[in-house]
Each structure stands twice: as C-alpha cells, then as structure tokens.
Amino acid sequence: MDSLAKFQTAILDHLPRDHQPPGPRRLSEENIAPDPLAYCDDLTHAAQVLSGARNPDNVDYITQFLGGVAQSAVDADLQRAVSQLSYIRRHGAPIDVGLAEFSALVQSRRASASAI
C-alpha cells in the first residue's frame, strides 16, 4: 500500500457493515514511504536466516518474507530475485546457485542500506 487512504479503505472494507464508520469520512492523501532503518533491519534478518541451515523451510520463509519487503520498498530487483528463487524451489531444481546469487544480492542491498 502506498497511501494511508488505501490502507484505511482496505481495512474498513473487511469490517461488517454495522461496524463501519457512518457517513463520509475524510481521508488523508499522505503517501507512505518505506522506512530505511526497517529495510536495513529486515535485510539483516534475511542475511542471518540465509547464513544458517539451507533447508527448504528456511528458503520458503525467506522468499515469503523478502517478497513482502521488496514490495514495500518498491525494490524491483529484489522482487525479481525472490520470484526466481521461488520458481527454482517450486520446481525442485537444485537451489545452491540460485541461493548463492540471492544471498549476494541481499548482502549488496544490506551494504547499500547501511550506508544511508
């Protein structure tokens, strides 16, 4: 979500009608920007997970986690890397090379984020 208004509308749309606020409401047009510190923390967490045991559960977790991070940070390269690794994993192909490239991208993003 890139705006507070869209987020608020999405939440309120899931409430039962009798729990929604009555009448029109003023919505903020404020855009939501990703937090660089949170992005750096997320990349650090991902690097720690990637440095651990390379079992299928870790790969599944980290692709789901970083998929959300990439979307929030509007990081198309990271999103592509997540999609590639997910594809490799789903199709049962060996993940060693893909995981090494993915880990290198995470480390690169982490170094760039730390410089902010």
N, C-alpha and C positions, 0 to 999 in steps of 0.2 A: 504494500500500500504506500502510495506516495503522498497522500494527503490525509489530514485528520478527518475531514468531512467524509471521505470514502470509508475510512475505518469505522467511524461512528455509525454510518448508514449500514455497513455490513453487520455490525453487532446488533443494532436495533432491528434489522430485518429478521433476525433469528429469534426475537422475543415474541411471545404470544401477543396477539393484538391488544388484549386487556392490560398488558404490562408496558406497552409503548407509550412514550410521552404524547399527550394530546396536542392536536393542532400543529401548525408550522413551528419550526424551531430554527434559530439562527445557527448557521454552520460556519465554522472557520475555514477559510481558503488557504490556511497555512500549509505549506509543504513540509513533509517530514524528511529530514536529511539523516543519512546513516551516521552513527557516532563513530568517529575514527578510533577512539580508545576501545570501544566494544568490539570493533572489527579486529583490532590487533589482538585483543584477548581471545576472540574466537579462533583466530589463526594459530595462536599459541596453543590453545587446547587441541586443535586439529593436529598440529605437529606432534604433540605428546602422544596422542592416540596412534598416529601413523608410525611413530618410532617404537611402539610396543609390538606385541604379537600381531602378526599379519593374518589373523584368522578371518573367515568370511563375515562373522558378525561385526567385527571392527570396520571392515570395508563397507558393509551395508550402512552401519551407523554413520560413518564419516561422510559418505556420499549424501545421505539424507541431511545431515547437519550442515555440511558446506553448501549444499544446494540452496538451503534457506538463507545462509549467509550471503552467498553470491547474488541471490535475488534481491535481498535487502540492500546490499551495497552496490547494486547495478554493476556487477563485475562480470561482463560477458565472457571473458577468457576463463575465469574460474568456473562459470556455469557450463561452458563447453567441456572443460576438463572433467567436471562432475558427471556430465552426461556420457562422456566416453568411458570413464571408469565404470559407471553403472551398466553400460551396454556390455562391456567386457565381462563383468561379473555375472550378469543375467544369462549370458550365452555360454558360460562355463569355460571360457578361454583362460589360459594362464594369465594371471594378473601382475606378475613380477615387473615386467617392463612398464606397463601402464601405471602401476602403483609407484614405481620409482620416478616417472615423469610427473605424476600427480604430486608426489611429495616435494619434488624440486620446485614446482610452481607454488605450492603452499609456503615453502621456505622463502622463495623470492618475494611473494606478497607480504610475508611477515616482516622481512627486512625493510621493504618499502614502507609498510605501515608504521614500523618502529621509528622511522626517520621523520615522521610527521610531528 
